[in-house]
Every structure is written in structure tokens, then in C-alpha cells.
Amino acid sequence: MAADKVDPIHQFHINTLVPIHVGGYDLSFTNYALFMVIVVLLAGGGLYLATASRRVIPGRAQSIAEMCYEFSAAMLKDSAGNEGMRFFPFIFALFMFLLVANLVGMFPYFPTITSQIVITVTLALVVFFMVMIAGLVRHGLHFFKLFVPSGIPVVILPLVVAIEIISFFTRPVSHSVRLFANMLAGHITIKVFAGFVFSLGTLGALGIAGAILPLVMVIGLSALEILIAALQAYVFAMLACIYINDAIHPGH
Amino acid sequence: MFVTSAYAQTTAPSATEAHEGVAAHGGNEAFPPFDPQFFPSQILWLAITFIAFYVFVKRVLMPQIGSTLEHRRHTIAGNLEEAARMKEEADAAIAAYEQELADARAHAHEIATKARDEARAKAEDDRRKVEASLEAKLADSEKRIASVKASAMKDVGSIAEETAAHIVERLLGGPAPKSDIAAAVKAARE
């Protein structure tokens, strides 16, 4: 009972809301699926309503929406150049989806979509295959020059190429685990400290006094987590931009 | 201290839970993010929602925001152009004003010079006229004086003869011959 109350893993439980089974696969509409829908509605609806009036002099909401738009555009243009702007709808959608998902996850009782590794892996693989296909379509076999940095002595070239190939194919791993681990660890830490507040609070007056410290920690961590929520969305999108740059300019 | 106990609490229940879960329910109670039972569902719903969001972003949001930004850029550029044009106009107006001012000043100077010259010429003319008339009057007067003087001088002889005749008559008690007196006067005057 007490262990249940302070269980910091409880928040990651997936609950089936509408059971759907197709061909032996469990495709149920879960609480996470619900929040994916909510995130998409919030992000899409929010951006739509904020910019629907198309004012030349923007209000607050329109300013924020345009800031997100121009921020994503600058992020992609700085890493992948003008040719990379073909991928802008994807990068903008990715950044807004992750940003809103991470921030929605900061609300108590709301599941954080990005704390599920299958989600981050899927997105990272989408980026990975998009880069690979775009690179092959654009440059053909020249795309593999990506693995052969110029100006490297022939003696150590095989080693460098091996390292480049490994680093290329492990990208989806680091790309997805970075976001997943940050969100997971952050939310667990907050819940652990919140659990202390609860446990100490049941121990009487001394316990309540002692609970102040973890409560302060929870407040501080929540602020930090909001920062990390925005930061990790940015990092994920930024890395996607850098990988897209490889598809466009494979030569180092 | 907090950190270690936190670790103890996070790892211990989940580890035992997972083990129990594996044992009792065949993986149902595994650490949820690593539980493959829901992977198909998560991927499917992520695909549905993310693709829907992507299409919405591409079809609706990007044109909407993009056109707003483009319109703003155009408006700002247009306003700046307008401002530059107005500034040019203002500069031209200032230049024209200054040109006109300079012209007016030059014109005024010309008029003043002309007026001064005219006045000077007129004064000179007047002076000359007055001088001429004065000279004419002077000459006239001199002529009259000369004629008066001449006539006076002409009368002097006869007056002197008359006077001399009267004086001789008084002194001598009888008239003297005129010719004598005339000769005498003439001799005296010479």
C-alpha cells in the first residue's frame, strides 16, 4: 500500500482505454495514445488559432507561434542550409510535437509520451531512414562519401571509416535514448522526492518539518524539468537537422 | 543521503515488480517503457497522430504562418521604401527651397543694385541739370551785369559832362562850351 503510493514508476503505466486487437497485435487506444491525440490537438490547434488572424503586428500568442516557426526555420537553415528547407515541415512538426509533448507531461497525472522509448526510437528511426533515403536519392552512391572524411592519411583511413560507419548506425540509439532517458529520469526524480514529502508527512510534526526540504527540491526539480522539456525537444530537432545536413552535403 | 535512498526506492520496487511480473504474468508487469506488449499500439498511434500533425503543419500551418511572415516582410520593406522615398522628396524640397531662396536673394540683390544705380544716375542727372541751369543763370547774370556795367559806363561820360557843366556853370556863372567840357571829361577819364 505505502509502496504503491510512492511508486515512481506508476506514472509510466500504460492503460488500455479502448481495446483494439487486429491480427494478434494489441493496437488498443491507450492513455498514451489519448495524450498523443491531445498533444497534436494542442499543438495544431494552438498554432492555428494563434496565427489565424494573420496580423501584421502580432499579438502575444501569434508572436509565440511565429517565434517557434522562425526558431525552427533558423535551426534548420543554420545546420542544413537553404537546400535543407525542403525538410522544414517535418522539422517544425517534430519540434512542436516534442515540445508540446514534453511540456504536457509536466502536468501532474499526465503521461509523458516521450518517456516511452518506443516513441523516441520510432521518431529517431524515421529521421534515420529519411536521411538515408534522401541522401541516396540525392547523391546516389556518393552518399557513402559520408563515411570517408577527406584529408585523412590512407594508413588510418580504414579505422576512421569503421568509426564513421559505427557512429552513423548508432545514431538512432543515441538520438532516441537521449530524449527518453532525460524525460524518464526527470519524472522519476520528481516523483521520488514527492514520495519523500508524502512519507515524511505521515510521521507527525517532526516529519512535516522534515518534509519541507524535499518539497523545495520538488519545486526546484519541476522548474528544471520544464527547462529540460524544452531543451530536449530542441536537442532532438537540432540533431535531426544535423543529420539532414549529412543527407544534403555528405562530403565532410 | 537523499540521493542514495532515492536510488534505493526507485530501483528496489521496480526490480522486484519486474521479476514478479515476469514470473507471474508473463511480462505484463515489466518496467512499462520496456514492455513490448504495447509497442504495436504505441507505434500505430504515434504514426497516426504524428502523420496527421505533419499533414496539418504542411498544408495549413506553414502556408498560414509563412504568408503572414512574408506579408509582414513586404509591409516593412514597403514602409521602409516609402520612408526612403519620402525622405528623398523632403530632401528635394529642401534643395528646391534653398535654390529658390538663393535665387530670391540674388534677385533682391540685383534689384537693390539696380535701384541704387538708378538713384545714383538720377541724382547725378539732377545735379548736372541743376548745375547746368545754374551755370546758364550765372552766365545770364554775368551778361546782364556786363551790359548794365557797359551801359552804366556809357552813361558815365554824359553824366560826368553834365555834372561838369553844372559845376562849371556854378563856378563861372555862365555856361561853358560843350565841346570843351566833353574834351576835358574825356581827358580826365583817360
Interface residues (C-beta under 8 A of the other chain):
Chain A: A3 V6 D7 P8 I9 F12 H13 I14 I20 Y25 D26 L27 S28 F29 T30 Y32 A33 M36 V37 V39 V40 A43 G44 L47 Y48 T51 A52 R54 R55 V56 P58 Q62 A65 E66 Y69 E70 F88 P89 F90 F92 A93 M96 F97 I113 S115 Q116 I117 V118 I119 T122 L123 F180 L184 I188 T189 V192 F193 G195 F196 P214 M217
Chain B: F2 A6 Q9 T10 P13 S14 E17 F31 P32 P33 F34 D35 Q37 F38 F39 P40 S41 Q42 I43 L44 W45 L46 A47 I48 T49 F50 A52 F53 Y54 F56 V57 K58 V60 L61 M62 Q64 I65 G66 S67 T68 L69 H71 R72 T75
